[in-house]
């Protein structure tokens, strides 16, 4: 599943533990998108634990590393993941704002989010807030039809107006959750990031304490650029969660370790990881399962 797992497999097939082995591990982690800070921390912890536990074999080190990775990733895990169990709120719909760069898989992820939430018998409404991409509205409507979910859209107008209409429609129609799509944008495009801030302000004015979730979708293939995206969008919007897509392809998987290290205090949680094209291929994030996917057993 992950390129990092494949390269670690060959490393753990070696029998001799020496400095060359540790150097090869460091190189493998860096090439697997784990990032410099997280890699150096993992290597330091591994050396310390290996000495403390008197590890004598490569298998011993593999088990220690798996435990260390799981411990690091656990800070990204939502204790009560809404994709697994989201209690109904009788007072108002929950508003979810979904953001990210072009091509990350926002709209597809929204369709899969609908699937998870509807499986919990939640009533879901979608807002087509991507008013830039020509086929974006049609793509979201297609996902709405597939999930039998209504979509609030406008032939013209801006994203903030669509967001406002979606929130109000969710309230009047007694929906449980309103998910608002947005246009893809680079985090370096200041005027477009300002537009996202405006969308969020309009949502808050339309409903107190909303949005309840601000979710960034990142492509698992983007490597360390994904970390830059998280930092920029988090600074602008105070993200509550992340979805990492396309981890079924050539993605290396280590980017979550880098995120966990970068946001050591109160990081945005990881809601889910995308492992394929099917509706059920958006999997709620579990630190233990993800660590096992990275470290060959």
Secondary structure as UniProt FT lines:
FT   HELIX           3..11
FT   TURN            12..13
FT   HELIX           19..31
FT   TURN            32..33
FT   HELIX           36..52
FT   TURN            53..54
FT   HELIX           58..73
FT   HELIX           74..76
FT   TURN            79..80
FT   TURN            82..84
FT   STRAND          94..100
FT   TURN            102..103
FT   HELIX           106..119
FT   TURN            120..121
FT   STRAND          124..129
FT   TURN            134..135
FT   HELIX           136..147
FT   STRAND          151..152
FT   HELIX           159..172
FT   TURN            173..174
FT   STRAND          177..182
FT   TURN            187..188
FT   HELIX           190..206
FT   TURN            208..209
FT   STRAND          213..219
FT   HELIX           220..222
FT   HELIX           224..237
FT   STRAND          241..245
FT   TURN            247..250
FT   HELIX           255..262
FT   STRAND          269..274
FT   HELIX           279..281
FT   STRAND          282..284
FT   HELIX           287..294
//
